[in-house]
């Protein structure tokens, strides 16, 4: 009997601590606009409907990530902006808390991805531009280049066009210039290369 009482007392203390750490800091966190603090230390400021996030709001995680956008039934849903502490930024569509549809990701490295997402991953058509000026245009699957695509490597002045599988190109890079060719031949080759790139 004593053990049961001790367990009940411990459960009450834990519940009380949780209630203290998770609380509505201001406003109306049931049906209205309010600021809510979670046990993790994360906070949400925005609209509430039946104690769930609904409509526009700002969520700040304990790790330092920030999401600003719309919610549906307590999940990120619709248009929004998510900024990770690392500096990576995503602007685009969400569904059931995950990136879905068209969005633009700007990475801390300076790389940029513009394209489709499925279940939080790059999937479908997209364009990935590296900070050095190189870029890939084509298909993605599970976050990797997969399917038909085209890649221009600016530092090496080469381009690749064809099939990719799990991020690996199944073909050969075509140089825009070749050392053994004359200057006139290289000019012609370079013009063809530029036309090819513009066509993309």
N, C-alpha and C positions, 0 to 999 in steps of 0.2 A: 504493500500500500504506500509505504514511504517512497519507494522508487518511482511509483506512478506520479506521486505528488511532485517529486523533484523534476521528473521529465516534463510535467505540465508547466511547472514554474520556469524551466529553461526555455520551453517553447514560447511562453508568454514574454520573456525577456527578449528573445530573438525577434518576435513579432513587433514588440515595442520599438526595438532599435531600428528595424526596417521601416517602420512607420515614421520614425523621426528622420532617418536619412532620405527617405522618399517622401517628398511633400510638395504641396502647392505653395510656392514662395510668394506669389501675388496674383491677383485677379481671380478669374473663375476657371478652374481646371476641370469642370464638369460639363457645362454648356455655356461657353463664352470664350473670352480671350484670357489666357493665363500663362504664368511661368511655372514650370514644374521641374523639380530636381529628382533624378533617379538615384537609387542606391549606389550605382557605379560612379556617381559624380557628374554624369552627363546632365544637360539641361535642355528643355524644349520651351520655346516661347511662340505662342500662336493660338490658333483656334482649336476649341474642343467641342465635341458633340458626344454626349453620353459617355464621358470620361475617356474618349478616344481622340487622337489627333485627326483633324479633318479640316481641309482647306489649307491656307497658306501658313507656313511656320518656319522657324529656324531651330535646328537641332545642333548642339555642340557636344561632341563626345568627350569623354574623360581623357582620351588620347590626344585631343587637339584638332580632330577633324570637324568640319562644319558643313552642314547641308542647309540650303535655303531653297524652299520650293513648296510644292503642294503635297498634301497627304489625302489618302482615301482609306477609311477604316483602319487607321493607325499605322499605315504603311506609306512609304514614299511612292507617289503615284502621280504621273503627269510631268510637267516641265519643272526642272530644278537645276541647281548648281551644287556640286559636291566638291569641296576642297580638302585634300588630305594634308596632314601636318607636313608631309615630305615636300609639298609644293605642287603636286599634281592636281590638276583641276579638270573637272568634267562638267560640261554644260549640255543638257539635252533631256531626253525622255526617260522616265522611270515607270516600272509596272511591278506592283507587289514587292516593292523595296529593292528592285534590281534594275540595272541599266538595260533598257530595251528600246529598239528603234534607233533613230538617228541621233547622234551626239558628237560633240567635239571634245577630245581630251588633249590638254596641254601638259606635257610632262616637265618635271623640274630640269631635265637635261636640255630642254628647248625643242624636243621632238613634238610633233603634233599629229594626232589621228583624227580624221573626219570620216565618219561612216556609220554603218549599222552595227547594232549590238543585239545579242540574244543571251538572256540569262547571265548578265554581267560580263560577257565576253565579246570581243570583236568577232562578228560573224556576218557574212554577206559581203556586199560591196563596200570598199573603203579606200581611203588614200592616207598613207603614212609618210609624212615628210620629216626627214632627219634634220638635226641642227646644222649639219654640214652642207645642206642643199640637195642631198640625194633624196629620192622619193620612190615609193611603191604605190601602184594603182592596180587594184584587182580584188580578188575574192579572199575571204578569210573564213576559217572554221575553228571553233574552240580557241580563239585568240591568236591563231597562227595563219600565215599565208598558206592558202590551200585552194587549188583550182587555177583558173586562168588569171595571169597577172603580168605586169610590166614593171621593171625596176631600172631606174637610172642611177648609176653610181658616179656622183660628181667628181670626187677626188681622183678616180681612175678613168673617168670619161668613157665609161662603158654602159651598155644597156642590155637588159635581158627581157625577153618576151616569150611566154609559154606557160607550161604547167608547173605548179608548185605543189608539194606534198608535205604536210606537217612542218611548214616553214623552210623547206629545202627546195631549191630550184632544180628541176630536172632538165637541164640543157646547158648551153654554153653562153658565156658573156660575149657580146659583140662590141669590139672597140670602135669608138668614133674616129680614132686616128690609129694608123699603123706606122711603125718606125721605118720599115723597109720601102714604103711607098714614097713617091715624089711629093713635093709640097702641093702641086696642083691636084694630084690624086687624093691627097689628104683633105684638101679644101672641099672637093666634090663629096668625099665620104662624110665629112663633117656636116655639109649642108643636108645630106640625106638623113643623117642622124638627128639634126635639129628639126627637120620636117616631121620625122617620126615622133619626136618628143612633143612637138606642138599638137600632133594628131591625138595624143593622149588626153 
